Every structure is written in structure tokens, then in C-alpha cells.
Amino acid sequence: MADDSVLRTDLTLEYPFNRSTGPVVGAFLTALREGFLVGVRRADGSVLVPPIEYDPETATPLTEIVEVADAGVVTSWCWNGEPRPLQPFDVPFAWALIRLDGADTPMLHAVRADADAVATGMRVRAQWRAEREGHITDIECFVPESA
């Protein structure tokens, strides 16, 4: 039996606005489109990838864009044995935190390799899409450097 004293209504949650990427995120997306990667340098000299506009510890604006390598080291990972719709691949792959050479923070991306080949500390490199748009998916995935 329904409780008529409970009020109910449909709700559509939306964010009806556009946001410009700005000079920091815009530089990252432009670099992706051009086939290379950039980060942003903090006051202490460390480099954040992907770049963000403000220092996460001090809230100081960050503006110094620096190029980093498109290869690096897996710092942590998990195996995705049953990919879901809209994930990068329809075959098993790994999600990994990858610290690119020249960066001090890892970024999350897919690693395409056999399950027994994925390991913390393994070196990987970006596999770029032939046609790029300025989106994180311009990196199709990372693959073992030995491949």
C-alpha cells in the first residue's frame, strides 16, 4: 500500500553551462591533439600530470607548462577482466596509474597487455591514435615498452 503522505517528484540533475578549458587544461588538450604530453610545474619544482590550474596544497595558481615524456612507470594497477560498455576496450585490460618520465605524479589510463605481463614498476609508453582531437582518448592506451 502506497504512503500518500510522502511527496515525490522527478529530478533532472544537470549543469547547463559551458566552461572554457583555460590556459593550463587547454595546453594539455592541445598537446594531446599534437601527440605529446605536458604537465605544470609547482613552486617546489615538482611537475603535475595531468596539469591543474591551482596547487593542491597551497592554492597558488600554476602556469608554467612543461613537456614530459609519453613513457613512464606503472605505480599501481588493477586488472579489468570483464570490461563494461563505454570502457576503452571490449577485451580484458588493466587500469593503471602511470608516472610519466619528467612528472612527479601519476595519471590514470588503460594499459593493454596480457594479465601476466602487467606489474608495478613496468615501463609503458603511449600508443597514440592516428587521428587526434585534443581529448584524453587521443592516447588509445599504454603498452609495455618491450612490445
ABEGO torsion letter per residue (X at the ends): XBBAABBBBBBBBBBBBBBBAEAAAAAAAAAAAAGBBBBBBBAAGBBBOBBBABBAAAGBBBABBBBBBABBBBABBBBBABBBBGBABABBBBBBBBBBBGBABBBBBBBBBBAAABBBGBBBBBBBBABBAGBAAABABBBBAAX
